Amino acid sequence: MLYKFKSRAAADLVMLEPAGRRLLEVLGREPSSQGIFEAADLHGLMQRLDRAIELEEAMLEQAERDAQGKGQTIRRPEVSLRQRLWPMREMMRRAQAEGHDIVWGV
C-alpha cells in the first residue's frame, strides 16, 4: 500500500506503507487509507513531528553512550526519522503558510 499525501501548497508526497503508518502514529492518528490534516491543526502536528525526531535522536545518543561504556557500538538506522519525515514537515510548513489542508487517500 502507498500513502499519497496531497495539498494545494506542495507537490504530492508518496510514502510506502511502513513509513506512512509510522508518520500517522507519530502524529497521533490511526493509520487509515484516507484522512485529512486540517490547516488549523498543522502547527501542532509539526510540533509533534519535531518532538518525535528529537526523542529518537536523544534515544540514539543515549544508546551510543551506553554502548561505548561497554566497549561496544550500535548500528544507527540507515534512514533516520528526521530524514524520513522531513518531506512531510516541509509540506506541512507550506500548507500552513498558505492555509491549505493536507489529505490522503481521496
N, C-alpha and C positions, 0 to 999 in steps of 0.2 A: 504494500500500500504506500502511496505517496501522499504527503500533505502539500497542498498548493495554497500558499497564503497570498492574498491579493489586497491591494489598496490603490486608490487613485493617486497616491502620493509617491509610489515607487514601483519598480518592476516587480513582477511576480517572484515569489520565493518558494522554491520547491525543496522539500526535505524528505528523505527516506523515513519510513515508519518509525524506526527506533529513535532517531533524532527528533522528529516531530512529537512523538509521545513524551520524550524527556522534556522538551520545551513546554508542552502543556502542563506537565506535572510541576515543573519549576514555577509556573505561573498560577498554580493552584486550581487548574482546570482538569476535569476528567477528559482523558483522551477520547475524542469523538471524531466522526467522519466529517462533521461540519460545525461551524461556530463563528463567533464574532468577538473581536476586541473593539469595544466602542471607543471613540476618540476621547471621551471624557475620562476613561479608565487608563489610558496609555501611560500617564505619568507614574501612577502607582505600579503598573505592570513593569515598566522599565526599572523601577527601584527594586522590584523582586528579582529581575534578571541580574542586576548589579550585585545584590546580596548573595545570590546563589553562586555567582562567579567568584566573589571574594571568599565565600566559605570554602569552595573547592580548592582555591589556591592556598588558603590557610591550612587546610587539612593536608594537602600535599607537602607543604613546607614542614609541617609538624612530623609527618611520616618520614620525610628525609632526615630530619634531625634525629628522630628515634632510631632510624636505621644506621646512621653514621655513628651513633653512640654504641651500637652493637657491632660496628665494623662491617656493615652491610650496605647495600644500595637498593633503591627501589626503582621500579620501571614506571616512568611517567606515561600517561596516556598519549597515544600518537597525536590525537586531536583534543585539545583542552576544551572545557566547557566555554571558556571565553571565545575561542575560535569558532566553535560550533554555533554559539548563539549570537555572535556579532552581526551577521546579516539581518536577523530579526530585530536586534537592538536598533540598527540603523533604519530599518523600515518603520519601526515604532516612532523613532525620533522625527522622521519626515512626516509621517501621518499625523502626529500630534501637532507639529508646526503648521500643517495645512488644515487641520480639523477634520481629517478623514478617518473612517473606521478601517479595520483590517478584518477580512473574512477568509474562511477556508471552506472548501467542500461545497460551494454553491455555484 
